[in-house]
Amino acid sequence: MSSKDQRMANAFDPATAGSLPAREQALIQRRQQVLGQAYRLFYEQPLHVVRGEGVWLYDPDGNAYLDVYNNVASVGHSHPRVVDAIASQAATLNTHTRYLNDIILDYAERLLATLPAAVSQAMFTCTGSEANDLALRLAANYSGGAGVIVSSHAYHGVTSSVAECSPAFGHNVPLGVHVRTVPAPDAYRHPDEEVGARFTRHVEQAIADLQRHGIQPAALLVDTLFTSDGVFAEPAGFLAGAVEAIRAAGGLFIADEVQAGFARSGSHFWGFQRHGVTPDIVTMGKPMGNGHPIAGLAARPEIIDAFGRQVRYFNTFGGNPVSCAAGLAVLDIIRDEGLQQNARDTGAYLKAGFETLAAKHALIGDVRGAGFFLGVELVSDRQRKTAATAETARVVNALRQRRILISATGPAGNILKVRPQLPFSRANADQLLGTLDEVLAGL
């Protein structure tokens, strides 16, 4: 069993726990005793956090860490409007969806209003994994097929059905026999060929291989910013041909917006909108409740109707009033605080800053992404574009020591994964860029 299969990018090695302060050693020992070996911690020196506010996390000693990674608290850690909405609704009513209640309808209407008119019905879950699991059930039922096409280092969740569609887990979590992978639309390593045409051709080849093995395609399932593959957002529109190909084969297009959605790309509210396509199913989660566990999907009504005629759907906590109150508050905050525009403008400022650093530091091979989801690829040889995996780990941990939190992504773990909260400011960007400049110079 290789360490690559067991470990993730930027993972703490428990064998080094003896070098940590006694307080953290004690916490790690307790974790191992009661949580077991499957959980992972970040950083060579794991961070002990006790409080969050805005774009900051705080350790027990009151030290503030600039959070450039945790997109779950998308409108800021412990946003008072979300906290108030949760507390007020919890003090009033919290129950399941088998009683009539206004708030789930209010939230569904507000949420659906952000989506294309054709995607007009919602179903709620607690996690993005559940949402993708349910989306695959809908797609299989509607298409009559079972085949699923995903990108080559995708991550779509932890349930059995989506884990076997998540190559990012490595060889110890085998892909399903009905799953085919296609290379990510990497415009950095394949600049001489049009990205959209290349991606479409790979999807068509995957469809043909499924059919050759007697498997009817059910869905093309993609994270619309290809975040686990290394963050691939450009050129806008490259998904269109692949969407046409899966539909021509009788399958559906599922846009996984768990990481890309809720204004993160800046130019649009949803990542798929950048490509001028309308999904058959849109899945969502993570930032939906700003840390409260709410997730779900939206789909064309005929897809949900076909499912509902055969199967009743119930999720004990999915769509409960408290979760819906949190979701409504998030939508209000994004609108009232101009956070989509901030993601667009400050995200462009941050990207330009990374590009300036790339002109200074040869270790930066590529800067890409959209809004507040950027990928900064580090390479040891710009001509060969050789992944600088070890150097990336050093950068991530050096930033952590300087109280800036970031992580890495991609098959080789050599891409800085930059996804701050939506209120992230130019001053925050300057702090990140200035500190990264110092770290790179120190290497």
HELIX and SHEET records of a PDB file:
HELIX    1   1 SER A    3  GLN A    6  1                                   4    
HELIX    2   2 PRO A   14  SER A   19  5                                   6    
HELIX    3   3 ALA A   22  LEU A   35  1                                  14    
HELIX    4   4 PRO A   80  ALA A   90  1                                  11    
HELIX    5   5 ASP A  102  LEU A  112  1                                  11    
HELIX    6   6 GLY A  128  SER A  143  1                                  16    
HELIX    7   7 SER A  160  ALA A  163  1                                   4    
HELIX    8   8 PRO A  167  PHE A  169  5                                   3    
HELIX    9   9 VAL A  195  ARG A  212  1                                  18    
HELIX   10  10 ALA A  240  ALA A  248  1                                   9    
HELIX   11  11 GLY A  271  HIS A  275  5                                   5    
HELIX   12  12 LYS A  286  GLY A  289  5                                   4    
HELIX   13  13 PRO A  301  GLY A  308  1                                   8    
HELIX   14  14 PRO A  321  ASP A  336  1                                  16    
HELIX   15  15 LEU A  339  LYS A  360  1                                  22    
HELIX   16  16 THR A  389  GLN A  401  1                                  13    
HELIX   17  17 ARG A  426  GLY A  442  1                                  17    
SHEET    1   A 4 ARG A  51  GLU A  53  0                                        
SHEET    2   A 4 TRP A  56  TYR A  58 -1                                        
SHEET    3   A 4 ALA A  64  ASP A  67 -1                                        
SHEET    4   A 4 ILE A 404  LEU A 405  1                                        
SHEET    1   B 7 GLN A 121  THR A 125  0                                        
SHEET    2   B 7 ALA A 295  ALA A 299 -1                                        
SHEET    3   B 7 ILE A 281  MET A 284 -1                                        
SHEET    4   B 7 LEU A 252  ASP A 256  1                                        
SHEET    5   B 7 PRO A 217  ASP A 223  1                                        
SHEET    6   B 7 GLY A 147  SER A 151  1                                        
SHEET    7   B 7 VAL A 179  VAL A 182  1                                        
SHEET    1   C 3 ILE A 364  ALA A 370  0                                        
SHEET    2   C 3 PHE A 373  ASP A 381 -1                                        
SHEET    3   C 3 THR A 386  ALA A 387 -1                                        
SHEET    1   D 4 ILE A 364  ALA A 370  0                                        
SHEET    2   D 4 PHE A 373  ASP A 381 -1                                        
SHEET    3   D 4 ILE A 415  VAL A 418 -1                                        
SHEET    4   D 4 SER A 407  THR A 409 -1                                        
END                                                                             
